[in-house]
């Protein structure tokens, strides 16, 4: 039977075999030409593999970086959740003004008995008792300015909000206004929503009718018909009645990648331009919080906005959680950065209660009986980020609009905590549980707030005892420290945990600070086999709302400027390699003011040489690219050069900025380095 079958199908089989051979040969040849490119053979023998996630970003809601900053919401205190615990002067109606144009009257107050959601307890009640009439403006009073209480030509009872300092709108710009509201009176209530300048001139207007007796979301679109730097959002009820209001939002329609509930486009683009390998969030001290009740709990920050739990920001203001874990993960994905959430190690900041000033409570630890649930919360984060859309927590991610996993790889546990027995016990419990369930997740331990000392030693010891993959180091230092310690990692133990330099900066935003950071960063690249990640901190600072003086990007409600430190960070993070190549730059090794590194990016085929001169005289180095078998004849040279004291500002944005040019490349050449400069040379191996 088999023989018959074989004979019958013999020629057909032969043809099939021939086809298979041909396709195998073809695919082998195609594979050869696609993958066996010279790139792979171009890696010099002196090269060593380094981290591909070396340079990333640290994001914390400090200096109004999130609410009033990167998070694009324009209304301040949109949910009436501000309170004296945020800031002694604040209460649920802060930043709202009650208005009664046309001699109307009624009342405006806060209630809590039937909130839109239990997580969002306060809401406002507007009672419109009488709609007046705007007095005729003819004859003698026509030229007189309107009283401040009459901000619109239309009479009514309402509220207005001027945002975080001021709201800036541009002619033609579109906004979505939305509100949760409930009709409390017998009749529906008409509301005019408008954007107005401070003189009451209407720049955009729309009408909504609150006609549902249960909490419902109403929204409308507004397009500004002129530019205005001090816009107010005005809600004016023009019919008698009573209504409840909550989560009032004015959101620009033009956000980064047009994400609803998204990010301010200009600021987000600055981060995208840096091509960071990862983004750490939500802090900083914000992560472990001011007391255990203030720890950042990720589950409170996902889901519908009206259900998120707002809380005090330990930097002296308020967190709406509008920029929550979903938005952080989405942004990471949007710019190709790995998410690096930092979760509290079940202890709060050692400065809780203001220890450094008035003698606060110090570090607080979550009671042991709460640890089981807390550990589950950590495990649930992995399922939320990486689980299938049919898993319990993956389904919540999918419901928010992201059915595919986010590919979470790193989790930080703790933020520069004091290494107490309480910390150690809780860290170990969390560590063991995560490693047991998710062995592929790389956990990042912590080693206190300084570059050395008791917590530093104890943090490292604990991490090494537990074989933690990576340990977070933090230090804010003088520029001279960076120069003196540029070789810090040359002798680090290669057989222990790797380093994540999670927060560092020199104290200042002058060129000298940035250049010493660049010098130090050449040491990070040189040691990219033991330093696996690094992020400058803090990232953003809002003009007039700053709690930390040295920052990377300064902004206000319509503008920003970049520090020399930003330019240095961008030059490193947008030009990363996966191999460090020794012996390419010949320099005077005794000159501690000249730093250099050479990396090779095997994906792009780029050779990237970084040269730093932190001295006040011109220096010279020799570059020898002959270790690379093929080198292009042209490349790009970018220089960041300025006097040591030079810095940028809102009125002088470009005093310090990198300048690029195309240059001819020889295998051997000499490069002169201007005083106080950072030079980057990039050439391809094609
Ligand atoms: O980056 C500012 C603060 O510095 C961080 O919140 C904290 O971790 C560090 O002390």
Boltz pocket constraint, residues with backbone or C-beta under 6 A from the ligand:
constraints:
  - pocket:
      binder: B
      contacts: [[A, 60], [A, 62], [A, 283], [A, 284], [A, 285], [A, 286], [A, 415], [A, 416], [A, 449], [A, 474], [A, 503], [A, 537], [A, 538], [A, 548]]
      max_distance: 6.0
